[in-house]
């Protein structure tokens, strides 16, 4: 199989991550003064596709999720003609066609449509996916199409020389050229060494005055604003470049650094820029995606002069361009920056320069002009461009500034403000003495500065709120084992296998453990094979832990008829709140078996000091107020149990003093006291203190109000409340979104007649348990008594870490659970 080039591979994964979109379409639109010969044009498109293999290549994924190139031998070109009636909006039709997504896994990356108007004019649209083209390629594509069309219009084939190489050759050569990054003698290793140092310590995100925080699932929607600078500024900037021995691009980079600093980006900035990526002459006539992206860092610290800033930019850029062969994809994999879906790694701002394009083109005898198709997309948060215009005599004619911005983040007003700062940065470099200190520049007006600061304050408030949110708990090995979805444990194994790790916990982040887009693609394939769930790379980015990922996949796979779990205000709850299904079964078990400690779930804390009893009692009240289930009794006045939530229960922590040797016996005796859930609260507490200064706190909770998962929550909330009360305050936690009574009502709705879920799941379990024996045959010492009790005991044994590791390796290797392996054992 032919691999993708590194640039293609990164783009391939982005398309899988973001879903169907026109964000990576690169349409070429030609407005023609007359109608070309449609037959000759179709044949010419086929000729161009025959000449450039990359235009007839699709990119499916192998079984392991790795994409590869499949070159079609001689496919029929996707060429259509469309007549536009009088009154049709030709621009709208062109735009709609250019925005059609291309599925590069199954479709050719080039499609063409000729729109003809009733006035005799026409428009040709070549919609090419970026995986097969770049800016350099557009001129080659148009030149080859013109050559082929002229030949076909004359009834012959184009007589061009064969290309020396094809894109597939380049993809193979690139890997050979770079070598193994792990080999100290390789080019990849040498260039990675530079980039690790160049980008060491950079911020994860450029601080800019967006109008909105980044959404959890951003789109690629974008818009463009533009402005012009006159020929005088243009000439002055070229003079500055000559005098300081820098390129025009470096001058533009310095101006953008000044603008971003004025906008609040700080004094250590990173922006991206594209480079052609065609180091060999044999590649110069080849259509394809060769562009690489460089991360350029700018140091504005210490209030440098304008001359000093240009020197810094020159030094940084020359070092970067000397190491431009390293594909950006390899850099991301190696440095593994913190990932946020929708945020570009290392930088979120792009900058590019170039000469204004000559829009005049010909298609044989037909004159035409290049036009733009508004895709309304943005690949980056902000993309600044500066195009040099020339007069008819070739003299500097002025600059056209452009800013493509993500509309998820920025409004047009803010985009104009930022573009204005860019223009003023350029003007400052053109007009201010080179000895001018950058701190003395006053790029934004007072009104603009106030607007910028206001946006930053609003965003900072959102960030503080998000940062202050309680993180999801990260349990230690074996924690919450009883509550874990078995499929989550399989996911943990798949994560570990993909990442080559011995152990992955439920809350471990795929990307923080070294994962990247390639591994994410392979992981999704394994998930489909092991669990039958349709996971995508997007799912892994949005839910990068096993626990969150199984929840996301479940939510997507769930019946659309599933009701939402919502809080029900106390005033709107029914008079009789039912028990949940699990509670109902447990309630009847307790009535059947009588008073017993069988369903107590005590939590015993051995403390090395004596907590403040009054503070502890208040903290326990806080916890019970927070969790209604801890202050609920379950009476059955007519034989049918219901939940009765006690509004203001009496909370008391009993106390007892004892000798150190008596603690265990007294704790056990208290924990074994039965709780009558029909009349008593399901939580009682007792603090045992000893004369050696230690103590033991026992929280005896009935199982009807708790489970294994709940223990960690209970202890965390009690700790939070105790700390707050000990400092004279109250716990500042956010209210819970729902209470247990809400869950019970939701569950009754979910399993009721209105929804298919209960019926569908019952159908499964009837089949799964059909024909099972009534009892498991085991070598008991005595027959089962007529009236058994719940008396029991425990024995234990240990297996060493080697056996543990081996079992995990076996279970993960075949995608089964540790518990499933145990179930397969024989005595």
C-alpha positions in Angstrom: 0.0 0.0 0.0 1.2 3.5 -0.9 1.3 5.7 2.2 0.1 9.3 2.2 2.6 12.1 2.5 2.8 13.6 6.0 0.9 16.7 4.9 -1.8 14.5 3.4 -2.0 12.3 6.4 -2.6 15.2 8.7 -5.3 16.6 6.4 -6.9 13.2 6.1 -7.3 12.9 9.8 -8.6 16.5 10.0 -11.4 15.6 7.5 -12.3 12.5 9.6 -12.2 14.5 12.8 -14.4 17.4 11.5 -16.8 15.5 9.3 -18.3 16.5 5.9 -17.2 20.0 5.2 -16.0 22.3 2.4 -13.3 23.7 4.7 -10.6 21.8 2.7 -12.1 22.4 -0.7 -9.8 24.5 -3.0 -12.1 25.6 -5.8 -10.8 27.3 -9.0 -13.4 29.5 -10.6 -13.0 30.8 -14.1 -15.5 33.3 -15.5 -15.4 32.9 -19.3 -16.5 35.5 -21.9 -18.0 32.8 -24.1 -18.9 29.1 -24.0 -16.1 26.6 -24.5 -16.6 23.3 -26.3 -18.0 21.1 -23.6 -16.8 17.9 -25.2 -13.3 19.2 -25.7 -13.3 20.5 -22.1 -14.4 17.1 -20.7 -11.6 15.4 -22.7 -9.1 18.0 -21.4 -10.1 17.4 -17.8 -9.5 13.7 -18.4 -6.1 14.5 -19.9 -5.1 16.5 -16.9 -6.2 13.7 -14.5 -4.2 11.2 -16.5 -1.1 13.5 -16.3 -1.4 14.0 -12.5 -2.1 10.7 -10.6 -2.9 12.7 -7.5 -6.1 14.0 -9.2 -7.4 10.4 -9.6 -6.4 9.1 -6.2 -8.8 8.2 -3.4 -7.7 7.7 0.2 -9.4 4.8 2.0 -8.3 3.4 5.4 -6.8 -0.1 5.9 -8.1 -2.4 8.5 -5.8 -0.9 11.1 -7.2 2.6 10.4 -4.1 3.8 8.5 -5.0 5.6 5.3 -3.4 4.7 2.0 -3.3 6.0 -1.6 -5.4 4.0 -4.2 -4.7 5.4 -7.7 -7.5 4.8 -10.1 -6.2 3.8 -13.6 -8.4 5.8 -15.9 -11.6 7.0 -14.2 -14.3 8.9 -15.9 -13.9 12.6 -14.9 -16.6 14.0 -12.7 -17.5 16.7 -15.3 -21.0 18.2 -15.6 -22.6 21.0 -17.6 -25.5 23.1 -16.3 -27.6 25.6 -18.1 -28.6 28.6 -16.1 -32.0 30.1 -17.0 -32.6 33.9 -17.3 -32.7 35.4 -13.8 -30.7 32.6 -12.2 -28.0 33.8 -9.8 -24.9 32.4 -11.4 -22.7 33.3 -8.4 -25.0 31.5 -6.0 -24.9 28.4 -8.2 -21.1 28.5 -8.4 -20.8 29.0 -4.7 -23.2 26.1 -3.9 -21.2 23.7 -6.1 -17.9 24.8 -4.7 -19.2 24.2 -1.1 -20.2 20.6 -1.8 -18.0 18.3 0.5 -15.8 15.8 -1.1 -15.4 12.4 0.7 -11.7 11.6 -0.1 -12.1 8.1 1.2 -14.4 7.1 -1.7 -14.5 10.0 -4.2 -12.0 11.4 -6.6 -10.5 14.8 -5.3 -11.5 16.7 -8.5 -14.9 17.5 -9.8 -15.7 20.0 -12.5 -18.9 21.8 -13.6 -19.4 24.2 -16.5 -22.2 26.7 -15.9 -23.6 28.4 -19.1 -25.7 31.6 -19.0 -28.3 32.7 -21.5 -26.1 35.8 -22.4 -23.4 33.5 -23.9 -21.0 33.7 -20.9 -20.0 30.8 -18.8 -18.2 29.8 -15.6 -16.0 26.8 -15.1 -15.6 25.5 -11.5 -12.8 23.0 -10.7 -13.5 21.9 -7.2 -10.4 20.2 -5.9 -9.8 18.8 -2.4 -6.8 20.3 -0.7 -5.4 16.8 -0.3 -4.5 16.9 -4.0 -3.6 20.6 -4.5 -2.0 23.7 -3.0 -1.5 27.3 -4.1 1.5 26.5 -6.3 -0.6 23.8 -8.1 -3.3 26.2 -9.3 -1.1 27.7 -11.9 0.1 24.3 -13.1 -3.5 23.0 -13.2 -4.7 26.0 -15.3 -1.7 25.8 -17.7 -2.1 22.0 -18.3 -5.9 22.4 -18.7 -5.3 25.2 -21.3 -2.8 23.0 -23.2 -5.1 20.0 -23.2 -8.1 22.0 -24.2 -6.3 23.6 -27.1 -5.2 20.2 -28.3 -8.6 18.6 -27.9 -10.3 21.5 -29.7 -8.0 20.8 -32.6 -8.9 17.1 -32.5 -5.6 15.8 -31.1 -4.1 14.8 -27.8 -1.8 17.1 -25.8 1.8 16.5 -26.7 3.4 17.3 -23.3 6.5 15.5 -21.9 5.8 12.9 -19.2 6.3 14.2 -15.7 9.5 12.9 -14.1 7.7 11.8 -10.9 4.2 11.4 -9.6 2.9 12.4 -6.2 3.0 8.8 -4.9 6.8 8.8 -5.7 7.1 11.9 -3.6 5.2 10.4 -0.6 7.6 7.4 -0.6 10.7 9.6 -1.2 9.7 11.9 1.7 9.7 9.1 4.2 13.1 7.9 2.9 14.5 11.4 3.0 13.4 12.1 6.6 14.3 8.7 8.0 13.3 7.5 11.4 12.9 10.3 14.0 14.5 7.9 16.5 17.7 7.6 14.5 20.2 10.2 15.7 21.7 10.3 12.2 18.3 11.0 10.4 17.2 14.3 9.0 13.9 14.0 11.0 15.9 13.7 14.3 18.1 16.7 13.5 15.1 18.9 12.6 13.1 17.7 15.6 16.0 18.7 17.9 15.7 22.3 16.5 12.0 22.5 16.9 11.9 21.1 20.4 14.2 23.9 21.5 12.5 26.6 19.4 9.0 25.9 20.8 10.0 25.0 24.4 7.7 26.6 26.9 5.2 28.2 24.5 1.6 28.8 25.6 -1.1 26.4 24.6 -3.2 29.2 23.2 -2.6 32.8 21.9 -4.5 35.2 24.1 -6.7 37.3 21.8 -9.8 39.3 22.2 -12.4 36.9 20.9 -16.1 37.9 21.2 -17.0 34.4 22.4 -15.2 31.5 24.1 -14.3 28.5 21.9 -17.4 26.3 21.7 -17.1 22.6 22.7 -17.8 21.5 19.2 -16.7 24.3 16.9 -17.5 24.4 13.2 -15.3 25.7 10.4 -17.5 28.7 9.7 -15.6 31.8 8.6 -15.7 35.1 6.9 -13.2 37.6 5.4 -12.5 41.3 5.8 -10.0 43.3 3.8 -8.3 46.7 3.6 -5.8 48.5 1.4 -2.5 50.4 2.1 -1.3 52.8 -0.5 1.8 52.6 -2.7 3.7 55.0 -0.4 3.6 52.6 2.5 4.4 49.7 0.2 7.6 51.4 -1.1 8.6 52.4 2.4 8.3 48.9 3.7 10.4 47.5 0.8 13.0 50.1 1.7 13.0 49.0 5.3 13.5 45.4 4.2 16.5 46.3 2.1 18.1 48.5 4.8 17.6 45.9 7.6 18.6 43.0 5.3 15.3 41.2 5.9 12.7 39.8 3.5 9.4 41.5 2.9 7.7 38.6 4.7 9.8 39.3 7.8 8.7 42.9 7.8 5.1 41.8 7.6 5.7 39.3 10.4 7.1 42.0 12.7 4.1 44.2 11.9 1.7 41.4 12.9 3.6 40.8 16.1 3.1 44.5 17.0 -0.6 44.2 16.2 -1.1 41.0 18.2 0.8 42.5 21.1 -1.5 45.6 21.0 -4.5 43.2 21.0 -3.3 41.5 24.2 -1.3 38.5 22.9 1.7 39.2 25.0 5.4 39.3 24.3 6.0 35.6 23.5 4.0 34.8 20.4 3.8 31.9 17.9 2.1 32.2 14.5 2.0 29.8 11.6 3.0 30.3 8.0 2.9 28.0 4.9 6.0 27.1 2.9 6.0 25.6 -0.6 7.5 22.2 0.4 9.0 21.5 -3.0 12.7 21.1 -2.3 13.5 19.2 -5.6 13.2 20.6 -9.1 11.4 17.5 -10.3 8.4 18.5 -8.1 8.0 22.0 -9.6 5.6 20.9 -12.4 3.6 18.4 -10.3 0.1 19.1 -9.0 -0.2 18.0 -5.4 -0.3 19.0 -1.7 3.3 19.8 -0.8 2.7 22.7 1.5 4.2 22.5 5.0 3.4 24.7 7.9 6.0 26.3 10.2 5.5 27.6 13.7 7.3 31.0 14.0 8.0 32.3 17.4 8.5 36.0 18.2 10.1 37.5 21.3 9.0 41.1 22.0 10.3 41.2 25.6 12.5 44.0 26.9 10.9 46.8 24.8 13.1 46.4 21.7 13.4 49.0 19.0 11.8 48.5 15.6 15.2 47.6 14.2 15.8 45.2 17.1 12.4 43.5 16.5 13.2 43.0 12.8 16.6 41.5 13.8 14.8 39.1 16.2 12.3 38.1 13.5 15.0 37.6 10.9 17.0 35.3 13.2 14.0 33.2 14.2 12.7 32.9 10.7 16.0 32.0 9.1 16.4 29.2 11.7 12.9 28.0 11.0 13.3 28.0 7.2 16.6 26.1 7.6 14.5 23.3 9.3 11.4 23.5 7.1 11.5 19.9 5.9 10.1 18.4 9.1 6.4 17.8 8.5 4.1 19.6 10.9 2.4 16.3 11.6 5.6 14.8 13.0 6.2 17.8 15.1 2.8 17.6 16.7 3.3 13.8 17.4 6.7 14.4 19.0 5.9 17.4 21.2 2.3 16.2 21.9 0.9 19.6 23.0 -2.2 19.9 25.1 -5.2 19.2 22.9 -8.6 21.0 22.7 -10.9 20.1 20.0 -11.1 23.0 17.4 -7.9 24.6 18.7 -4.9 24.3 16.3 -1.8 23.0 18.1 1.0 25.5 18.8 -0.6 28.5 17.1 -4.1 29.7 16.1 -3.0 32.7 13.9 -1.6 32.3 10.4 0.2 34.8 8.3 1.1 34.8 4.6 2.4 37.1 1.9 2.5 37.0 -1.9 2.0 39.0 -5.0 -1.5 39.9 -6.1 -2.6 37.2 -8.6 -3.0 38.0 -12.3 -6.6 37.1 -12.8 -6.6 36.9 -16.6 -6.6 33.4 -17.9 -7.4 31.7 -21.2 -9.0 28.4 -22.1 -7.9 28.0 -25.7 -9.5 30.8 -27.6 -11.9 31.7 -24.8 -10.8 34.6 -22.6 -11.5 34.4 -18.9 -10.8 35.7 -15.5 -10.2 34.0 -12.2 -12.9 34.6 -9.5 -13.3 33.7 -5.9 -15.8 31.2 -4.4 -16.9 32.2 -0.9 -16.7 29.0 1.0 -17.6 30.8 4.3 -15.0 28.7 6.1 -12.0 29.2 8.3 -9.2 26.7 9.0 -7.7 28.8 11.8 -9.0 31.3 14.3 -7.3 34.2 12.4 -5.5 34.1 9.0 -3.8 37.4 8.0 -2.6 37.9 4.5 -0.7 40.7 2.8 -0.6 40.8 -1.0 1.7 43.1 -3.0 0.1 44.9 -5.9 2.1 46.2 -8.8 1.5 49.0 -11.3 1.5 48.4 -15.1 5.2 49.3 -15.1 6.0 46.8 -12.3 6.4 49.4 -9.6 5.0 48.9 -6.0 1.3 49.6 -6.3 0.1 49.2 -2.7 -0.9 46.4 -0.4 -4.1 44.4 0.0 -4.6 43.2 3.6 -6.9 40.3 4.3 -8.2 38.6 7.5 -10.1 35.3 7.4 -11.6 34.8 10.8 -13.6 32.0 12.6 -17.1 33.3 13.1 -17.5 30.9 16.0 -15.2 33.2 17.9 -15.2 36.7 16.3 -17.7 39.2 15.0 -17.0 41.3 11.9 -16.5 44.4 14.0 -13.6 42.7 16.0 -12.1 41.4 12.7 -12.0 44.9 11.3 -10.4 46.1 14.5 -7.7 43.5 14.4 -7.1 44.1 10.7 -6.8 47.8 11.4 -4.1 47.0 14.1 -2.2 45.0 11.5 -2.3 47.9 9.0 -1.1 50.3 11.7 1.7 48.0 12.6 2.8 48.0 8.9 2.5 51.8 8.8 4.5 52.2 11.9 7.4 50.2 10.4 7.1 52.2 7.3 7.0 55.7 8.9 8.7 55.5 12.4 12.4 55.7 12.9 14.0 52.3 13.4 15.2 53.4 16.8 11.6 53.8 18.0 10.9 51.6 21.1 7.8 49.4 20.6 6.4 50.5 24.0 6.0 54.0 22.6 3.8 52.9 19.7 0.2 53.7 20.1 -1.5 51.4 17.7 -5.1 51.2 19.1 -7.1 54.3 19.9 -8.4 54.8 23.4 -11.9 53.5 22.3 -10.3 50.5 20.7 -8.2 49.8 23.7 -11.2 49.9 25.9 -13.1 47.5 23.6 -10.2 45.1 23.5 -9.8 45.1 27.3 -13.6 44.5 27.7 -13.4 41.4 25.5 -10.4 40.1 27.5 -12.2 40.7 30.8 -15.3 38.8 29.6 -13.2 35.9 28.3 -11.0 35.8 31.4 -14.2 35.5 33.5 -15.3 32.5 31.5 -11.9 30.9 31.8 -11.9 31.4 35.6 -15.3 29.9 35.8 -14.3 26.9 33.7 -11.0 26.5 35.6 -12.7 26.6 38.9 -15.1 23.8 38.0 -14.6 20.6 39.9 -12.6 18.1 37.8 -13.9 14.7 37.3 -12.5 12.3 39.9 -9.5 10.2 38.8 -9.9 6.9 40.7 -7.0 4.8 41.8 -6.5 1.3 40.3 -9.5 -0.8 41.2 -11.7 2.1 42.4 -15.4 2.0 41.5 -14.9 -1.5 40.1 -18.4 -2.5 40.9 -19.9 0.5 39.1 -17.8 0.4 35.9 -19.5 -0.4 32.7 -17.7 -3.6 31.4 -17.3 -1.9 28.0 -15.4 0.8 29.7 -12.9 -1.7 30.9 -12.6 -3.0 27.4 -12.0 0.6 26.3 -9.2 0.9 28.9 -7.6 -2.1 27.3 -7.9 -0.8 23.8 -6.4 2.6 25.0 -3.5 0.8 26.6 -2.9 -1.3 23.5 -2.9 1.7 21.2 -0.7 3.7 23.5 1.7 0.7 24.4 1.0 1.1 28.1 0.5 -1.4 30.8 -2.4 0.3 32.4 -4.9 3.0 31.5 -7.5 4.2 34.0 -11.0 5.3 33.3 -10.2 9.0 33.5 -6.8 9.0 31.7 -6.6 11.3 28.8 -5.7 9.7 25.5 -3.7 12.7 24.3 -1.9 13.4 27.6 -0.7 9.8 27.5 1.0 10.3 24.1 -1.9 9.7 21.7 -2.2 11.6 18.5 -4.5 11.7 15.4 -2.9 8.6 13.8 -3.3 6.5 16.9 -6.8 7.9 17.4 -7.8 6.6 13.9 -6.4 3.1 14.8 -8.2 3.2 18.1 -11.6 3.9 16.5 -11.1 0.8 14.3 -10.4 -1.3 17.3 -13.4 0.0 19.1 -15.6 -0.9 16.1 -14.1 -4.4 16.0 -14.3 -5.1 19.8 -17.5 -3.3 20.8 -19.4 -2.8 17.5 -19.7 0.9 18.3 -19.2 3.4 15.5 -16.5 5.6 17.0 -14.9 8.4 15.1 -11.7 10.4 15.5 -14.0 13.3 16.5 -15.4 11.3 19.3 -11.9 10.6 20.7 -11.0 14.3 20.6 -14.3 15.3 22.3 -14.3 12.5 24.8 -10.6 11.5 25.3 -11.0 9.2 28.3 -12.4 5.7 28.4 -15.1 6.8 30.8 -16.2 9.8 28.8 -15.9 8.0 25.5 -18.2 5.1 26.4 -20.8 7.7 27.7 -20.6 9.6 24.4 -20.9 6.6 22.2 -23.8 5.3 24.3 -25.6 8.7 23.9 -25.1 8.6 20.2 -26.3 5.0 20.0 -29.3 5.5 22.3 -32.8 5.4 21.1 -33.8 8.9 20.0 -37.0 8.3 22.0 -35.0 8.3 25.3 -36.4 10.9 27.7 -34.1 13.5 29.1 -33.1 13.4 32.8 -34.2 16.7 34.3 -34.7 18.1 37.8 -38.3 18.2 38.9 -39.1 21.0 41.4 -40.4 19.7 44.7 -43.8 21.5 44.1 -44.2 19.6 40.8 -43.2 16.2 41.9 -46.1 13.6 42.3 -47.4 13.1 45.8 -46.1 9.6 45.8 -42.5 9.4 44.6 -41.8 5.9 43.5 -38.6 4.0 44.4 -36.1 3.3 41.7 -36.2 -0.3 40.4 -33.0 -1.2 42.4 -34.4 0.4 45.5 -37.7 -1.4 45.1 -36.1 -4.8 44.9 -33.9 -4.0 48.0 -36.9 -2.7 49.9 -38.8 -5.9 49.4 -35.7 -7.9 50.3 -35.4 -6.1 53.7 -39.1 -6.7 54.4 -38.7 -10.4 53.5 -35.6 -11.0 55.5 -36.4 -8.8 58.6 -34.1 -6.7 60.7 -30.5 -7.3 59.5 -27.2 -5.6 58.7 -27.0 -7.4 55.4 -27.7 -4.3 53.5 -25.6 -1.9 55.6 -22.7 -0.3 53.7 -20.6 1.2 56.5 -17.7 3.6 55.8 -15.1 3.5 58.5 -12.4 6.2 58.8 -9.5 5.8 61.2 -8.3 9.3 62.0 -4.9 10.2 63.6 -6.5 13.0 65.6 -9.8 14.1 66.9 -12.0 16.2 64.6 -14.1 19.0 66.0 -17.4 17.1 66.8 -19.6 20.2 66.3 -18.0 21.1 63.0 -18.3 17.4 61.9 -22.0 17.4 62.7 -22.6 20.6 60.8 -20.6 19.2 57.8 -22.7 16.0 57.9 -25.8 18.1 57.8 -24.5 20.0 54.8 -23.9 16.7 53.0 -27.4 15.4 53.8 -28.9 18.7 52.6 -26.9 18.3 49.3 -28.0 14.7 48.7 -31.8 14.2 49.3 -31.3 10.4 49.2 -29.5 10.6 52.6 -32.5 12.1 54.2 -35.2 10.0 52.7 -37.3 7.3 54.4 -39.4 4.7 52.6 -42.7 4.1 54.2 -45.5 1.9 52.7 -48.8 3.1 54.3 -50.9 1.0 51.9 -48.3 -1.7 51.2 -46.7 0.2 48.2 -43.3 1.8 49.2 -42.7 5.4 48.3 -40.0 8.0 48.9 -40.5 10.6 51.6 -37.8 13.3 51.5 -37.4 14.8 55.0 -37.0 18.5 54.6 -35.1 19.3 57.8 -33.9 16.1 59.5 -32.3 16.0 62.9 -28.6 15.3 62.2 -26.6 13.9 65.1 -23.1 12.4 65.3 -23.1 10.1 68.3 -19.9 10.0 70.4 -18.2 7.4 72.5 -14.9 7.2 74.3 -13.0 3.9 74.6 -9.6 2.3 75.0 -7.6 1.9 71.8 -8.0 -1.9 71.9 -11.8 -1.6 72.0 -12.3 0.4 68.9 -12.6 -2.4 66.4 -15.2 -4.3 68.4 -17.3 -1.1 69.0 -17.0 0.0 65.4 -18.2 -3.4 64.2 -21.1 -3.5 66.6 -22.3 -0.1 65.5 -21.9 -0.9 61.8 -24.0 -4.1 62.3 -27.0 -2.2 63.8 -30.0 -2.7 61.5 -31.5 0.4 59.9 -35.3 0.4 59.5 -35.6 2.2 56.2 -39.4 2.6 56.6 -39.0 4.9 59.6 -35.3 5.8 59.9 -33.0 7.9 57.8 -30.5 5.7 55.9 -27.4 7.4 57.3 -26.2 7.4 60.9 -22.8 8.4 62.2 -20.7 7.8 65.3 -17.4 9.1 66.4 -15.2 6.9 68.6 -12.4 8.7 70.5 -9.6 7.1 72.4 -7.2 8.3 75.1 -4.2 8.1 72.7 -5.7 11.0 70.7 -6.8 8.9 67.7 -10.4 8.5 66.6 -12.6 6.5 64.3 -15.6 7.9 62.4 -18.3 5.4 61.2 -20.8 6.4 58.6 -23.4 3.6 58.5 -25.4 4.0 55.3 -28.1 1.7 54.1 -27.5 0.3 50.7 -30.8 1.8 49.5 -29.1 5.2 49.6 -25.6 4.3 48.4 -23.4 2.1 46.3 -19.6 1.7 45.7 -19.4 4.7 43.4 -21.1 6.9 46.0 -18.5 6.3 48.7 -15.9 8.5 47.1 -18.5 11.2 46.5 -19.7 11.1 50.1 -16.2 11.4 51.5 -15.2 14.2 49.1 -18.3 16.2 50.0 -17.8 15.6 53.7 -14.2 16.8 53.4 -15.2 19.9 51.5 -18.0 20.7 54.0 -15.7 20.1 57.1 -13.0 22.3 55.7 -15.4 25.1 55.0 -17.1 24.8 58.4 -13.8 24.6 60.2 -12.9 28.0 58.7 -16.2 29.5 59.7 -17.8 29.4 56.2 -20.2 27.2 54.3 -19.3 24.8 51.5 -19.4 26.7 48.2 -20.3 23.8 45.9 -22.5 24.2 42.9 -26.1 22.7 43.3 -26.4 19.2 42.0 -28.3 19.2 38.6 -30.7 16.4 39.7 -31.6 14.5 42.9 -32.2 10.8 43.3 -36.0 11.3 43.3 -35.6 12.9 39.8 -33.7 9.8 38.7 -36.3 7.5 40.0 -39.1 9.4 38.2 -37.0 9.5 35.0 -36.3 5.7 35.2 -40.0 5.0 35.5 -40.7 7.1 32.5 -37.8 5.5 30.6 -39.0 1.9 31.3 -42.7 2.7 30.9 -45.0 1.8 28.0 -44.2 5.0 26.0 -40.6 4.0 25.2 -39.3 0.9 23.5 -36.2 0.6 25.7 -37.7 -1.8 28.3 -39.3 -4.0 25.7 -36.1 -4.2 23.6 -33.9 -5.0 26.5 -36.3 -7.6 27.9 -36.2 -9.3 24.5 -32.4 -9.5 24.7 -32.4 -10.9 28.3 -35.1 -13.5 27.6 -33.0 -14.9 24.8 -29.7 -14.5 26.8 -31.1 -16.4 29.8 -33.2 -18.9 28.1 -32.7 -22.4 29.4 -30.4 -21.7 32.2 -30.4 -24.0 35.3 -32.2 -22.9 38.4 -29.1 -23.3 40.5 -25.3 -23.3 40.1 -24.0 -26.7 41.1 -21.2 -26.2 43.6 -19.6 -28.5 46.3 -21.4 -27.0 49.4 -20.7 -28.6 52.9 -24.4 -28.5 53.8 -27.7 -28.4 51.9 -29.6 -25.1 51.8 -31.7 -24.6 55.0 -35.4 -24.1 54.8 -35.0 -20.6 56.3 -31.5 -19.3 55.5 -30.1 -16.3 57.2 -27.6 -13.8 55.8 -24.7 -14.9 57.9 -21.4 -14.9 56.0 -17.6 -14.8 56.3 -14.7 -13.9 54.1 -11.4 -15.6 53.2 -8.7 -14.1 51.0 -5.6 -15.0 49.2 -3.0 -13.1 47.1 -1.6 -13.5 43.6 1.6 -11.7 42.8 2.1 -8.7 40.4 3.4 -11.0 37.7 0.2 -12.9 37.4 -1.8 -9.6 37.6 0.2 -8.2 34.7 -0.1 -11.4 32.7 -3.9 -11.5 33.1 -4.2 -7.9 32.0 -2.0 -8.6 28.9 -4.1 -11.6 28.0 -7.4 -9.9 28.5 -6.4 -6.8 26.6 -4.8 -8.8 23.8 -8.1 -10.5 23.0 -10.4 -7.5 23.9 -12.0 -9.2 26.9 -12.5 -8.2 30.5 -10.4 -9.3 33.4 -13.6 -10.4 35.0 -14.6 -12.4 31.9 -11.2 -14.2 32.1 -11.9 -15.1 35.7 -15.4 -16.4 34.7 -13.7 -18.7 32.2 -11.6 -20.4 35.0 -12.3 -23.9 36.2 -11.8 -25.0 39.8 
